Amino acid sequence: MEEYKVIHPFKDLEDKAKTFPNGREYHTGDKFPMTKRNVPPERIEELSTSNNKIGRPLIVRVDTKEKE
């Protein structure tokens, strides 16, 4: 499973729950997603490019080989 980190703060309007009914907030440096949920490739594409509501990349893939 690929790992991503947040490079620009945003509110994930597709990740809502009782504790965050308006969307989970992500801050620079956070892991994405925060929970082990299945995020469709289309959503990853949207968040990692400027093709989203904010108009800039919000997440970047983490090179897991660097962590080893």
N, CA, C and O atoms as a Maestro MAE file, in Angstrom:
{
 s_m_m2io_version
 :::
 2.0.0
}

f_m_ct {
 s_m_title
 :::
 protein
 m_atom[272] {
  # First column is atom index #
  i_m_mmod_type
  r_m_x_coord
  r_m_y_coord
  r_m_z_coord
  i_m_residue_number
  s_m_chain_name
  s_m_pdb_residue_name
  s_m_pdb_atom_name
  i_m_atomic_number
  :::
  1 25 0.842 -1.184 0.000 1 A "MET " " N  " 7
  2 3 0.000 0.000 0.000 1 A "MET " " CA " 6
  3 2 0.887 1.248 0.000 1 A "MET " " C  " 6
  4 15 1.795 1.374 0.822 1 A "MET " " O  " 8
  5 25 0.620 2.145 -0.910 2 A "GLU " " N  " 7
  6 3 1.393 3.378 -0.989 2 A "GLU " " CA " 6
  7 2 1.037 4.307 0.155 2 A "GLU " " C  " 6
  8 15 -0.081 4.289 0.670 2 A "GLU " " O  " 8
  9 25 2.005 5.116 0.540 3 A "GLU " " N  " 7
  10 3 1.788 6.077 1.614 3 A "GLU " " CA " 6
  11 2 1.894 7.486 1.044 3 A "GLU " " C  " 6
  12 15 2.652 7.747 0.109 3 A "GLU " " O  " 8
  13 25 1.106 8.391 1.639 4 A "TYR " " N  " 7
  14 3 1.087 9.780 1.197 4 A "TYR " " CA " 6
  15 2 1.182 10.699 2.401 4 A "TYR " " C  " 6
  16 15 0.773 10.348 3.508 4 A "TYR " " O  " 8
  17 25 1.732 11.891 2.162 5 A "LYS " " N  " 7
  18 3 1.729 12.898 3.217 5 A "LYS " " CA " 6
  19 2 1.145 14.184 2.649 5 A "LYS " " C  " 6
  20 15 1.207 14.440 1.447 5 A "LYS " " O  " 8
  21 25 0.583 14.977 3.535 6 A "VAL " " N  " 7
  22 3 -0.077 16.219 3.161 6 A "VAL " " CA " 6
  23 2 0.973 17.312 2.990 6 A "VAL " " C  " 6
  24 15 1.832 17.501 3.851 6 A "VAL " " O  " 8
  25 25 0.895 18.031 1.864 7 A "ILE " " N  " 7
  26 3 1.821 19.127 1.603 7 A "ILE " " CA " 6
  27 2 1.126 20.480 1.618 7 A "ILE " " C  " 6
  28 15 1.781 21.520 1.546 7 A "ILE " " O  " 8
  29 25 -0.203 20.468 1.710 8 A "HIS " " N  " 7
  30 3 -0.987 21.699 1.820 8 A "HIS " " CA " 6
  31 2 -2.253 21.367 2.612 8 A "HIS " " C  " 6
  32 15 -2.937 20.397 2.287 8 A "HIS " " O  " 8
  33 25 -2.580 22.151 3.641 9 A "PRO " " N  " 7
  34 3 -3.750 21.832 4.462 9 A "PRO " " CA " 6
  35 2 -5.045 21.814 3.636 9 A "PRO " " C  " 6
  36 15 -5.224 22.605 2.710 9 A "PRO " " O  " 8
  37 25 -5.937 20.891 4.000 10 A "PHE " " N  " 7
  38 3 -7.244 20.816 3.339 10 A "PHE " " CA " 6
  39 2 -8.224 20.063 4.217 10 A "PHE " " C  " 6
  40 15 -7.842 19.406 5.185 10 A "PHE " " O  " 8
  41 25 -9.485 20.172 3.861 11 A "LYS " " N  " 7
  42 3 -10.558 19.443 4.530 11 A "LYS " " CA " 6
  43 2 -11.064 18.407 3.533 11 A "LYS " " C  " 6
  44 15 -11.515 18.756 2.442 11 A "LYS " " O  " 8
  45 25 -10.989 17.133 3.910 12 A "ASP " " N  " 7
  46 3 -11.429 16.060 3.024 12 A "ASP " " CA " 6
  47 2 -12.940 15.905 3.137 12 A "ASP " " C  " 6
  48 15 -13.449 15.300 4.080 12 A "ASP " " O  " 8
  49 25 -13.632 16.450 2.176 13 A "LEU " " N  " 7
  50 3 -15.092 16.431 2.189 13 A "LEU " " CA " 6
  51 2 -15.659 15.046 1.916 13 A "LEU " " C  " 6
  52 15 -16.862 14.830 2.064 13 A "LEU " " O  " 8
  53 25 -14.805 14.104 1.518 14 A "GLU " " N  " 7
  54 3 -15.247 12.727 1.288 14 A "GLU " " CA " 6
  55 2 -14.979 11.829 2.494 14 A "GLU " " C  " 6
  56 15 -15.281 10.636 2.456 14 A "GLU " " O  " 8
  57 25 -14.423 12.385 3.549 15 A "ASP " " N  " 7
  58 3 -14.139 11.623 4.776 15 A "ASP " " CA " 6
  59 2 -14.868 12.309 5.926 15 A "ASP " " C  " 6
  60 15 -14.315 13.167 6.613 15 A "ASP " " O  " 8
  61 25 -16.122 11.909 6.118 16 A "LYS " " N  " 7
  62 3 -16.957 12.504 7.160 16 A "LYS " " CA " 6
  63 2 -17.351 11.441 8.180 16 A "LYS " " C  " 6
  64 15 -17.515 10.268 7.844 16 A "LYS " " O  " 8
  65 25 -17.497 11.870 9.423 17 A "ALA " " N  " 7
  66 3 -17.922 10.984 10.502 17 A "ALA " " CA " 6
  67 2 -18.585 11.839 11.578 17 A "ALA " " C  " 6
  68 15 -18.653 13.062 11.458 17 A "ALA " " O  " 8
  69 25 -19.060 11.197 12.606 18 A "LYS " " N  " 7
  70 3 -19.729 11.912 13.691 18 A "LYS " " CA " 6
  71 2 -18.809 12.963 14.321 18 A "LYS " " C  " 6
  72 15 -19.257 14.053 14.678 18 A "LYS " " O  " 8
  73 25 -17.523 12.628 14.454 19 A "THR " " N  " 7
  74 3 -16.582 13.560 15.090 19 A "THR " " CA " 6
  75 2 -16.096 14.662 14.151 19 A "THR " " C  " 6
  76 15 -15.555 15.667 14.613 19 A "THR " " O  " 8
  77 25 -16.278 14.492 12.850 20 A "PHE " " N  " 7
  78 3 -15.928 15.528 11.883 20 A "PHE " " CA " 6
  79 2 -16.965 15.517 10.747 20 A "PHE " " C  " 6
  80 15 -16.682 15.066 9.637 20 A "PHE " " O  " 8
  81 25 -18.176 16.026 11.051 21 A "PRO " " N  " 7
  82 3 -19.284 15.970 10.100 21 A "PRO " " CA " 6
  83 2 -19.082 16.820 8.841 21 A "PRO " " C  " 6
  84 15 -19.748 16.590 7.831 21 A "PRO " " O  " 8
  85 25 -18.184 17.784 8.890 22 A "ASN " " N  " 7
  86 3 -17.934 18.641 7.726 22 A "ASN " " CA " 6
  87 2 -16.680 18.228 6.956 22 A "ASN " " C  " 6
  88 15 -16.229 18.951 6.067 22 A "ASN " " O  " 8
  89 25 -16.124 17.076 7.293 23 A "GLY " " N  " 7
  90 3 -14.926 16.574 6.629 23 A "GLY " " CA " 6
  91 2 -13.728 16.597 7.559 23 A "GLY " " C  " 6
  92 15 -13.567 17.506 8.374 23 A "GLY " " O  " 8
  93 25 -12.887 15.575 7.419 24 A "ARG " " N  " 7
  94 3 -11.680 15.471 8.244 24 A "ARG " " CA " 6
  95 2 -10.673 16.530 7.791 24 A "ARG " " C  " 6
  96 15 -10.438 16.714 6.597 24 A "ARG " " O  " 8
  97 25 -10.086 17.216 8.764 25 A "GLU " " N  " 7
  98 3 -9.087 18.236 8.456 25 A "GLU " " CA " 6
  99 2 -7.702 17.609 8.430 25 A "GLU " " C  " 6
  100 15 -7.328 16.844 9.319 25 A "GLU " " O  " 8
  101 25 -6.956 17.948 7.397 26 A "TYR " " N  " 7
  102 3 -5.572 17.507 7.259 26 A "TYR " " CA " 6
  103 2 -4.664 18.723 7.290 26 A "TYR " " C  " 6
  104 15 -4.986 19.772 6.732 26 A "TYR " " O  " 8
  105 25 -3.533 18.569 7.946 27 A "HIS " " N  " 7
  106 3 -2.556 19.656 8.068 27 A "HIS " " CA " 6
  107 2 -1.241 19.208 7.428 27 A "HIS " " C  " 6
  108 15 -0.976 18.013 7.299 27 A "HIS " " O  " 8
  109 25 -0.438 20.165 7.037 28 A "THR " " N  " 7
  110 3 0.840 19.869 6.417 28 A "THR " " CA " 6
  111 2 1.641 18.894 7.282 28 A "THR " " C  " 6
  112 15 1.820 19.106 8.481 28 A "THR " " O  " 8
  113 25 2.114 17.827 6.648 29 A "GLY " " N  " 7
  114 3 2.891 16.809 7.350 29 A "GLY " " CA " 6
  115 2 2.085 15.607 7.807 29 A "GLY " " C  " 6
  116 15 2.662 14.576 8.155 29 A "GLY " " O  " 8
  117 25 0.751 15.718 7.815 30 A "ASP " " N  " 7
  118 3 -0.094 14.587 8.212 30 A "ASP " " CA " 6
  119 2 0.029 13.447 7.206 30 A "ASP " " C  " 6
  120 15 0.334 13.666 6.034 30 A "ASP " " O  " 8
  121 25 -0.213 12.228 7.681 31 A "LYS " " N  " 7
  122 3 -0.304 11.053 6.819 31 A "LYS " " CA " 6
  123 2 -1.687 11.065 6.162 31 A "LYS " " C  " 6
  124 15 -2.671 11.443 6.797 31 A "LYS " " O  " 8
  125 25 -1.763 10.655 4.898 32 A "PHE " " N  " 7
  126 3 -3.048 10.543 4.214 32 A "PHE " " CA " 6
  127 2 -3.199 9.135 3.669 32 A "PHE " " C  " 6
  128 15 -2.271 8.613 3.051 32 A "PHE " " O  " 8
  129 25 -4.358 8.503 3.887 33 A "PRO " " N  " 7
  130 3 -5.397 8.900 4.821 33 A "PRO " " CA " 6
  131 2 -4.979 8.594 6.256 33 A "PRO " " C  " 6
  132 15 -4.095 7.773 6.499 33 A "PRO " " O  " 8
  133 25 -5.626 9.265 7.194 34 A "MET " " N  " 7
  134 3 -5.275 9.060 8.609 34 A "MET " " CA " 6
  135 2 -5.685 7.678 9.096 34 A "MET " " C  " 6
  136 15 -5.047 7.109 9.982 34 A "MET " " O  " 8
  137 25 -6.741 7.149 8.518 35 A "THR " " N  " 7
  138 3 -7.210 5.822 8.903 35 A "THR " " CA " 6
  139 2 -7.011 4.856 7.742 35 A "THR " " C  " 6
  140 15 -6.806 5.275 6.603 35 A "THR " " O  " 8
  141 25 -7.072 3.582 8.034 36 A "LYS " " N  " 7
  142 3 -6.915 2.577 6.979 36 A "LYS " " CA " 6
  143 2 -8.225 2.426 6.234 36 A "LYS " " C  " 6
  144 15 -9.002 1.505 6.488 36 A "LYS " " O  " 8
  145 25 -8.454 3.334 5.322 37 A "ARG " " N  " 7
  146 3 -9.650 3.238 4.484 37 A "ARG " " CA " 6
  147 2 -9.201 3.153 3.041 37 A "ARG " " C  " 6
  148 15 -8.126 3.633 2.682 37 A "ARG " " O  " 8
  149 25 -10.016 2.552 2.236 38 A "ASN " " N  " 7
  150 3 -9.697 2.389 0.829 38 A "ASN " " CA " 6
  151 2 -10.006 3.683 0.086 38 A "ASN " " C  " 6
  152 15 -11.169 4.067 -0.046 38 A "ASN " " O  " 8
  153 25 -8.979 4.345 -0.393 39 A "VAL " " N  " 7
  154 3 -9.152 5.575 -1.149 39 A "VAL " " CA " 6
  155 2 -8.991 5.222 -2.627 39 A "VAL " " C  " 6
  156 15 -7.943 4.717 -3.029 39 A "VAL " " O  " 8
  157 25 -10.016 5.482 -3.438 40 A "PRO " " N  " 7
  158 3 -9.937 5.132 -4.858 40 A "PRO " " CA " 6
  159 2 -8.787 5.871 -5.556 40 A "PRO " " C  " 6
  160 15 -8.447 6.994 -5.183 40 A "PRO " " O  " 8
  161 25 -8.192 5.231 -6.570 41 A "PRO " " N  " 7
  162 3 -7.098 5.856 -7.308 41 A "PRO " " CA " 6
  163 2 -7.477 7.228 -7.889 41 A "PRO " " C  " 6
  164 15 -6.636 8.122 -7.986 41 A "PRO " " O  " 8
  165 25 -8.734 7.379 -8.268 42 A "GLU " " N  " 7
  166 3 -9.194 8.662 -8.815 42 A "GLU " " CA " 6
  167 2 -9.091 9.776 -7.773 42 A "GLU " " C  " 6
  168 15 -8.770 10.917 -8.103 42 A "GLU " " O  " 8
  169 25 -9.365 9.432 -6.511 43 A "ARG " " N  " 7
  170 3 -9.284 10.419 -5.427 43 A "ARG " " CA " 6
  171 2 -7.826 10.777 -5.147 43 A "ARG " " C  " 6
  172 15 -7.507 11.943 -4.914 43 A "ARG " " O  " 8
  173 25 -6.951 9.791 -5.169 44 A "ILE " " N  " 7
  174 3 -5.523 10.055 -4.996 44 A "ILE " " CA " 6
  175 2 -5.041 10.973 -6.116 44 A "ILE " " C  " 6
  176 15 -4.313 11.933 -5.865 44 A "ILE " " O  " 8
  177 25 -5.441 10.683 -7.333 45 A "GLU " " N  " 7
  178 3 -5.072 11.515 -8.493 45 A "GLU " " CA " 6
  179 2 -5.551 12.956 -8.295 45 A "GLU " " C  " 6
  180 15 -4.808 13.907 -8.541 45 A "GLU " " O  " 8
  181 25 -6.794 13.103 -7.848 46 A "GLU " " N  " 7
  182 3 -7.361 14.438 -7.621 46 A "GLU " " CA " 6
  183 2 -6.569 15.205 -6.567 46 A "GLU " " C  " 6
  184 15 -6.255 16.380 -6.762 46 A "GLU " " O  " 8
  185 25 -6.247 14.560 -5.464 47 A "LEU " " N  " 7
  186 3 -5.558 15.233 -4.371 47 A "LEU " " CA " 6
  187 2 -4.074 15.469 -4.654 47 A "LEU " " C  " 6
  188 15 -3.477 16.377 -4.075 47 A "LEU " " O  " 8
  189 25 -3.476 14.676 -5.522 48 A "SER " " N  " 7
  190 3 -2.047 14.828 -5.796 48 A "SER " " CA " 6
  191 2 -1.748 15.706 -7.010 48 A "SER " " C  " 6
  192 15 -0.587 15.893 -7.376 48 A "SER " " O  " 8
  193 25 -2.796 16.243 -7.632 49 A "THR " " N  " 7
  194 3 -2.626 17.164 -8.759 49 A "THR " " CA " 6
  195 2 -3.393 18.449 -8.456 49 A "THR " " C  " 6
  196 15 -3.963 18.599 -7.375 49 A "THR " " O  " 8
  197 25 -3.402 19.357 -9.397 50 A "SER " " N  " 7
  198 3 -4.141 20.608 -9.203 50 A "SER " " CA " 6
  199 2 -5.598 20.492 -9.650 50 A "SER " " C  " 6
  200 15 -6.312 21.493 -9.702 50 A "SER " " O  " 8
  201 25 -6.040 19.281 -9.972 51 A "ASN " " N  " 7
  202 3 -7.422 19.054 -10.401 51 A "ASN " " CA " 6
  203 2 -8.341 18.826 -9.209 51 A "ASN " " C  " 6
  204 15 -8.973 17.776 -9.091 51 A "ASN " " O  " 8
  205 25 -8.410 19.826 -8.320 52 A "ASN " " N  " 7
  206 3 -9.278 19.755 -7.146 52 A "ASN " " CA " 6
  207 2 -9.789 21.162 -6.847 52 A "ASN " " C  " 6
  208 15 -9.406 22.117 -7.522 52 A "ASN " " O  " 8
  209 25 -10.640 21.294 -5.853 53 A "LYS " " N  " 7
  210 3 -11.264 22.583 -5.545 53 A "LYS " " CA " 6
  211 2 -10.266 23.661 -5.142 53 A "LYS " " C  " 6
  212 15 -10.513 24.845 -5.369 53 A "LYS " " O  " 8
  213 25 -9.140 23.267 -4.547 54 A "ILE " " N  " 7
  214 3 -8.141 24.240 -4.110 54 A "ILE " " CA " 6
  215 2 -7.237 24.657 -5.270 54 A "ILE " " C  " 6
  216 15 -6.696 25.763 -5.275 54 A "ILE " " O  " 8
  217 25 -7.078 23.768 -6.254 55 A "GLY " " N  " 7
  218 3 -6.315 24.106 -7.448 55 A "GLY " " CA " 6
  219 2 -4.811 23.925 -7.326 55 A "GLY " " C  " 6
  220 15 -4.051 24.535 -8.079 55 A "GLY " " O  " 8
  221 25 -4.371 23.091 -6.382 56 A "ARG " " N  " 7
  222 3 -2.951 22.787 -6.224 56 A "ARG " " CA " 6
  223 2 -2.811 21.409 -5.608 56 A "ARG " " C  " 6
  224 15 -3.742 20.936 -4.957 56 A "ARG " " O  " 8
  225 25 -1.667 20.745 -5.796 57 A "PRO " " N  " 7
  226 3 -1.480 19.432 -5.172 57 A "PRO " " CA " 6
  227 2 -1.571 19.538 -3.652 57 A "PRO " " C  " 6
  228 15 -1.036 20.471 -3.052 57 A "PRO " " O  " 8
  229 25 -2.253 18.575 -3.037 58 A "LEU " " N  " 7
  230 3 -2.465 18.575 -1.592 58 A "LEU " " CA " 6
  231 2 -1.710 17.464 -0.889 58 A "LEU " " C  " 6
  232 15 -1.408 17.568 0.299 58 A "LEU " " O  " 8
  233 25 -1.403 16.395 -1.621 59 A "ILE " " N  " 7
  234 3 -0.663 15.269 -1.049 59 A "ILE " " CA " 6
  235 2 0.452 14.863 -1.997 59 A "ILE " " C  " 6
  236 15 0.419 15.169 -3.189 59 A "ILE " " O  " 8
  237 25 1.439 14.169 -1.446 60 A "VAL " " N  " 7
  238 3 2.541 13.642 -2.244 60 A "VAL " " CA " 6
  239 2 2.849 12.233 -1.757 60 A "VAL " " C  " 6
  240 15 2.757 11.937 -0.566 60 A "VAL " " O  " 8
  241 25 3.212 11.375 -2.694 61 A "ARG " " N  " 7
  242 3 3.549 10.001 -2.346 61 A "ARG " " CA " 6
  243 2 4.880 9.976 -1.603 61 A "ARG " " C  " 6
  244 15 5.834 10.652 -1.990 61 A "ARG " " O  " 8
  245 25 4.932 9.191 -0.535 62 A "VAL " " N  " 7
  246 3 6.131 9.055 0.274 62 A "VAL " " CA " 6
  247 2 6.919 7.864 -0.250 62 A "VAL " " C  " 6
  248 15 6.359 6.785 -0.449 62 A "VAL " " O  " 8
  249 25 8.200 8.051 -0.472 63 A "ASP " " N  " 7
  250 3 9.055 6.956 -0.912 63 A "ASP " " CA " 6
  251 2 9.340 6.081 0.300 63 A "ASP " " C  " 6
  252 15 10.140 6.451 1.160 63 A "ASP " " O  " 8
  253 25 8.697 4.933 0.373 64 A "THR " " N  " 7
  254 3 8.835 4.053 1.526 64 A "THR " " CA " 6
  255 2 10.225 3.452 1.627 64 A "THR " " C  " 6
  256 15 10.605 2.994 2.704 64 A "THR " " O  " 8
  257 25 10.997 3.436 0.550 65 A "LYS " " N  " 7
  258 3 12.358 2.908 0.574 65 A "LYS " " CA " 6
  259 2 13.253 3.805 1.425 65 A "LYS " " C  " 6
  260 15 14.213 3.328 2.030 65 A "LYS " " O  " 8
  261 25 12.943 5.112 1.474 66 A "GLU " " N  " 7
  262 3 13.713 6.041 2.294 66 A "GLU " " CA " 6
  263 2 13.545 5.729 3.784 66 A "GLU " " C  " 6
  264 15 14.446 5.988 4.582 66 A "GLU " " O  " 8
  265 25 12.392 5.172 4.153 67 A "LYS " " N  " 7
  266 3 12.073 4.918 5.547 67 A "LYS " " CA " 6
  267 2 12.804 3.689 6.084 67 A "LYS " " C  " 6
  268 15 12.946 3.535 7.297 67 A "LYS " " O  " 8
  269 25 13.271 2.810 5.187 68 A "GLU " " N  " 7
  270 3 13.915 1.552 5.609 68 A "GLU " " CA " 6
  271 2 15.357 1.757 6.003 68 A "GLU " " C  " 6
  272 15 16.036 0.802 6.380 68 A "GLU " " O  " 8
  :::
 }
 m_bond[271] {
  # First column is bond index #
  i_m_from
  i_m_to
  i_m_order
  :::
  1 1 2 1
  2 2 3 1
  3 3 4 2
  4 3 5 1
  5 5 6 1
  6 6 7 1
  7 7 8 2
  8 7 9 1
  9 9 10 1
  10 10 11 1
  11 11 12 2
  12 11 13 1
  13 13 14 1
  14 14 15 1
  15 15 16 2
  16 15 17 1
  17 17 18 1
  18 18 19 1
  19 19 20 2
  20 19 21 1
  21 21 22 1
  22 22 23 1
  23 23 24 2
  24 23 25 1
  25 25 26 1
  26 26 27 1
  27 27 28 2
  28 27 29 1
  29 29 30 1
  30 30 31 1
  31 31 32 2
  32 31 33 1
  33 33 34 1
  34 34 35 1
  35 35 36 2
  36 35 37 1
  37 37 38 1
  38 38 39 1
  39 39 40 2
  40 39 41 1
  41 41 42 1
  42 42 43 1
  43 43 44 2
  44 43 45 1
  45 45 46 1
  46 46 47 1
  47 47 48 2
  48 47 49 1
  49 49 50 1
  50 50 51 1
  51 51 52 2
  52 51 53 1
  53 53 54 1
  54 54 55 1
  55 55 56 2
  56 55 57 1
  57 57 58 1
  58 58 59 1
  59 59 60 2
  60 59 61 1
  61 61 62 1
  62 62 63 1
  63 63 64 2
  64 63 65 1
  65 65 66 1
  66 66 67 1
  67 67 68 2
  68 67 69 1
  69 69 70 1
  70 70 71 1
  71 71 72 2
  72 71 73 1
  73 73 74 1
  74 74 75 1
  75 75 76 2
  76 75 77 1
  77 77 78 1
  78 78 79 1
  79 79 80 2
  80 79 81 1
  81 81 82 1
  82 82 83 1
  83 83 84 2
  84 83 85 1
  85 85 86 1
  86 86 87 1
  87 87 88 2
  88 87 89 1
  89 89 90 1
  90 90 91 1
  91 91 92 2
  92 91 93 1
  93 93 94 1
  94 94 95 1
  95 95 96 2
  96 95 97 1
  97 97 98 1
  98 98 99 1
  99 99 100 2
  100 99 101 1
  101 101 102 1
  102 102 103 1
  103 103 104 2
  104 103 105 1
  105 105 106 1
  106 106 107 1
  107 107 108 2
  108 107 109 1
  109 109 110 1
  110 110 111 1
  111 111 112 2
  112 111 113 1
  113 113 114 1
  114 114 115 1
  115 115 116 2
  116 115 117 1
  117 117 118 1
  118 118 119 1
  119 119 120 2
  120 119 121 1
  121 121 122 1
  122 122 123 1
  123 123 124 2
  124 123 125 1
  125 125 126 1
  126 126 127 1
  127 127 128 2
  128 127 129 1
  129 129 130 1
  130 130 131 1
  131 131 132 2
  132 131 133 1
  133 133 134 1
  134 134 135 1
  135 135 136 2
  136 135 137 1
  137 137 138 1
  138 138 139 1
  139 139 140 2
  140 139 141 1
  141 141 142 1
  142 142 143 1
  143 143 144 2
  144 143 145 1
  145 145 146 1
  146 146 147 1
  147 147 148 2
  148 147 149 1
  149 149 150 1
  150 150 151 1
  151 151 152 2
  152 151 153 1
  153 153 154 1
  154 154 155 1
  155 155 156 2
  156 155 157 1
  157 157 158 1
  158 158 159 1
  159 159 160 2
  160 159 161 1
  161 161 162 1
  162 162 163 1
  163 163 164 2
  164 163 165 1
  165 165 166 1
  166 166 167 1
  167 167 168 2
  168 167 169 1
  169 169 170 1
  170 170 171 1
  171 171 172 2
  172 171 173 1
  173 173 174 1
  174 174 175 1
  175 175 176 2
  176 175 177 1
  177 177 178 1
  178 178 179 1
  179 179 180 2
  180 179 181 1
  181 181 182 1
  182 182 183 1
  183 183 184 2
  184 183 185 1
  185 185 186 1
  186 186 187 1
  187 187 188 2
  188 187 189 1
  189 189 190 1
  190 190 191 1
  191 191 192 2
  192 191 193 1
  193 193 194 1
  194 194 195 1
  195 195 196 2
  196 195 197 1
  197 197 198 1
  198 198 199 1
  199 199 200 2
  200 199 201 1
  201 201 202 1
  202 202 203 1
  203 203 204 2
  204 203 205 1
  205 205 206 1
  206 206 207 1
  207 207 208 2
  208 207 209 1
  209 209 210 1
  210 210 211 1
  211 211 212 2
  212 211 213 1
  213 213 214 1
  214 214 215 1
  215 215 216 2
  216 215 217 1
  217 217 218 1
  218 218 219 1
  219 219 220 2
  220 219 221 1
  221 221 222 1
  222 222 223 1
  223 223 224 2
  224 223 225 1
  225 225 226 1
  226 226 227 1
  227 227 228 2
  228 227 229 1
  229 229 230 1
  230 230 231 1
  231 231 232 2
  232 231 233 1
  233 233 234 1
  234 234 235 1
  235 235 236 2
  236 235 237 1
  237 237 238 1
  238 238 239 1
  239 239 240 2
  240 239 241 1
  241 241 242 1
  242 242 243 1
  243 243 244 2
  244 243 245 1
  245 245 246 1
  246 246 247 1
  247 247 248 2
  248 247 249 1
  249 249 250 1
  250 250 251 1
  251 251 252 2
  252 251 253 1
  253 253 254 1
  254 254 255 1
  255 255 256 2
  256 255 257 1
  257 257 258 1
  258 258 259 1
  259 259 260 2
  260 259 261 1
  261 261 262 1
  262 262 263 1
  263 263 264 2
  264 263 265 1
  265 265 266 1
  266 266 267 1
  267 267 268 2
  268 267 269 1
  269 269 270 1
  270 270 271 1
  271 271 272 2
  :::
 }
}
